[in-house]
Amino acid sequence: MADEKFDCIIVGAGPAGTSAAITCARAGLSTLLLERGEYPGAKNVQGAILYSKMLADILGEFWNEPDSPIERLITEQKMMLLSKDSALFGGFKSDRWRKDQQNCYSIIRVAFDRWYAKKAEAAGAELYTGVTVSDLIRKNGKICGVRTSENDELAADVVIACDGVNSILAQKAGLIDEWRSDEVALAVKEVLALPKEKIEDRFNLEKNEGTTIEMFGQITQGMLGYGFLYTNKESLSIGIGCKVSHFQKTGIPPYDLLEQLKAHPIVRKWIDGSKSLEYSAHLIPEGGYKSMPPLYTDGFLVGGDAAQMVNPSHREGSNFAMTAGKAAGETVIAAKKEGNYSAKFLSLYQKKLKETYVLPDLFDHKDLEEKIESRPELLNVLPDLLCQTAFDYFQVDGRPKRDLQSAIIKRIFRNKGVRHLIKSELNIQNALLLLKQGIKGALKYKSLGG
Ligand SMILES: Cc1cc2nc3c(=O)[nH]c(=O)nc-3n(C[C@H](O)[C@H](O)[C@H](O)COP(=O)(O)OP(=O)(O)OC[C@H]3O[C@@H](n4cnc5c(N)ncnc54)[C@H](O)[C@@H]3O)c2cc1C
């Protein structure tokens, strides 16, 4: 083992690792940040929407920095339900997002990760790139360093694993096995070059402002997942992801799904004339709260994708990684003060995460995917039915509205999938739950003086 011992070694220079490194280095801790890529971000994949608040908690008003790697300020967010040839959509646009710059931006991870890692170096962390960590080193059962694939040994009081979804380190620490195929999604993404003016014209945007479009329905062919399109300065990011277990079941190749999304009559026009710049695929941890490993052990913490900290229903992951990285860094600072790196002391990390949105949000969404998966009609029947209903509603065909409305209602209730969905919702357990919630609500209302 090399003679030098670091206060903290952080593995992975993604949003989690770099946030931890900045936090530790700023407090004067000797901090080593190890990244396997040739440079930070070299192989990292994200949509990518960056949430301002969590990064501002670490860097302050980064959007005012002249070299800030932001693409567009997002002022509008849309959702679309697609059938084969139609789209039902909703969305929200706000001038408040423009004025206070405080919600989110589109970014490109290669540029962002490099810029962010420079902030860690500026704070005093040492960054070694092109270094793959292959194992942990233990002394008397306690983790006290890492071994690289070149067989170099590096010592530290604490190791923070921020090595992403396929975390070798969390496995070596004995905290996780490999993920099951229902605990991860696979997303494929393409970046398409398009001139600035065309983007602003096609998506009705002001200069430097951007939009997000999330797409559900027929495009996932009954699998749990969604597509996305985000506007960058001079390119579009388009992608689609579904649960790996669903890809296995259907045998649909993920790249076929992306090609079909790009060929959809509504989507095709947005990307018309664009040139492919980059194609990538990446896993997303979607097991949520139930799949999370223990977050600490003696001399070791784990955060970000490595610990399943993603909320896919809200397209959030990089923000969880940043908040967790910061909390892990603060925990190591406290441990250094006490000279105590035991699992018991490091449990402070979990306590800190409970006080943020990270653990509450993961806990509150823990059953969502399971609930949707147990009602396949939501994925394979409802999107088409809703698009057809909207078509009928907006189509003026000379029928009296009362006939039209009753035809719509009949079609909905005659649909086998809808009937099955209603039946499965109307079981005794759900009825009792509704009753209980109703009584609770009434009592609360009464106690408030209602
Ligand atoms: C297609 C797609 C779209 C997404 N869209 C969004 C979005 O719009 N908004 C959002 O907030 N989140 C989004 N996410 C999720 C988000 O990308 C992740 O949650 C986030 O990147 C997690 O950060 P992290 O630092 O934990 O892991 P990562 O970003 O994966 O970083 C891990 C780092 O560790 C390095 N590493 C791994 N193993 C080793 C090793 N053994 N030795 C050394 N280094 C190692 C990797 O090279 C990498 O740099 C998306 C994900 C995907 C795949």
The ligand as a Gaussian input file, in Angstrom:
#p B3LYP/6-31G(d) Opt

LIG

0 1
 C      -31.112000       7.806000     -20.399000
 C      -31.089000       8.412000     -19.012000
 C      -31.767000       9.602000     -18.797000
 C      -31.737000      10.190000     -17.531000
 N      -32.319000      11.400000     -17.388000
 C      -32.205000      12.053000     -16.221000
 C      -32.637000      13.411000     -16.111000
 O      -33.085000      14.015000     -17.092000
 N      -32.509000      14.025000     -14.905000
 C      -31.945000      13.398000     -13.834000
 O      -31.831000      14.026000     -12.769000
 N      -31.508000      12.127000     -13.901000
 C      -31.603000      11.449000     -15.070000
 N      -31.077000      10.190000     -15.193000
 C      -30.469000       9.559000     -14.012000
 C      -29.062000      10.127000     -13.738000
 O      -28.282000      10.050000     -14.907000
 C      -28.364000       9.366000     -12.619000
 O      -29.237000       9.212000     -11.530000
 C      -27.089000      10.065000     -12.162000
 O      -26.175000      10.132000     -13.205000
 C      -26.463000       9.322000     -10.976000
 O      -25.231000       9.897000     -10.640000
 P      -24.085000       9.030000      -9.963000
 O      -22.960000       9.956000      -9.710000
 O      -24.652000       8.249000      -8.853000
 O      -23.678000       7.928000     -11.076000
 P      -23.044000       8.132000     -12.511000
 O      -23.467000       9.400000     -13.112000
 O      -23.315000       6.872000     -13.246000
 O      -21.481000       8.243000     -12.216000
 C      -20.731000       7.127000     -11.812000
 C      -19.276000       7.395000     -12.135000
 O      -18.465000       6.360000     -11.587000
 C      -17.488000       5.950000     -12.538000
 N      -17.121000       4.564000     -12.195000
 C      -17.933000       3.473000     -12.227000
 N      -17.273000       2.384000     -11.791000
 C      -16.026000       2.787000     -11.473000
 C      -14.867000       2.119000     -10.954000
 N      -14.899000       0.802000     -10.679000
 N      -13.730000       2.830000     -10.757000
 C      -13.706000       4.170000     -11.041000
 N      -14.752000       4.861000     -11.512000
 C      -15.921000       4.185000     -11.725000
 C      -18.239000       6.091000     -13.880000
 O      -17.339000       6.170000     -14.960000
 C      -19.009000       7.379000     -13.649000
 O      -18.267000       8.528000     -13.984000
 C      -31.078000       9.556000     -16.449000
 C      -30.413000       8.348000     -16.666000
 C      -30.381000       7.789000     -17.936000
 C      -29.605000       6.518000     -18.166000

